[in-house]
Amino acid sequence: MNRSLSGFILPLSLTLFAIGGVACDSHDDHDHKEVEDHFAEAVTDACTHLKNGPAKAHTLTKDATGAPDMTVEHHRLDLTFVDVGSGQGGVGTWKSGEETDYVLLMSADVPVKITDASGAEVTPEESLKTPSACPEAAIAHKVELPVGTYTLTFGPSTDTGVKAVVSEVGGEHDH
């Protein structure tokens, strides 16, 4: 009888171990989907501000000297470009008060480069052209920003400006 029971326990243990491994993989996928859901929610929230404001107007500068501080969440930034030699564009700054992901939603798909205080480029983790959650937007970028001040360089472009919203991914507020 013991021999029969031990012949049953080993295969059962291996089966349970295998099922546990699949469950972990499944859980990892769930966490990844949750992060994607937060990005989609942030795009939807930012879209509300892209359409309805409130708006804050800024005229960008040709370089970082005198660049406007565009740090205001849950507002639409109405950015006016300047001549940058090879087209229209400009520079503004953004201050991240905490290390988190942000969404940058723009009404036009103009080139944008984000650099930290040391001049190192910060690459978006994800970019969506004409996000389904916001057909009014041409592009949404998700970027992780540690605490600090960042320079956003727009252009060159043939556009004379862009409407943009920077919003924390997963951040909550009332409209």
LINWODA-V841683 format. One line per field, one symbol per residue. burial: 1 if it has 24 or more other ideal C-beta (glycine too) atoms within 12 Angstrom, else 0. A space follows every 10 residues. Layout:
burial->???
//
This chain:
burial->0000000000 0000000000 0000000000 0000000111 1111111111 0000010111 1100001101 1111111111 1101000111 1111010001 1111111111 1111110000 0101011100 1011011111 1111100011 1111101011 1111111110 00000
//
